[in-house]
């Protein structure tokens, strides 16, 4: 069974277009709402990644300290990086 060509009058298309114009800005609001949700999700994901990275740094420093490695230089580097991240 083949496809049947769809025939719509120009008048009907104009009426359909006019109906769409009855609600201006709806698409824009939906797009803005989606963008806001996406930004919130991205922010949560980035926060989680940064938290995990900080936790990994602490674990590695603790491990290095337990095996009696000199970690004072590493602790200083981590502290400097944290200070740079928190400054505007």
Secondary structure, 3 states (H helix, E strand, C coil): CCCCCCCCCHHHHHHHHHHHHHHCCHHHHHHHHHHHHHHHHHHHHHHHHHHHHHHHHHHHHHHHHHCCCCCHHHHHHHHHHHHHHHCC
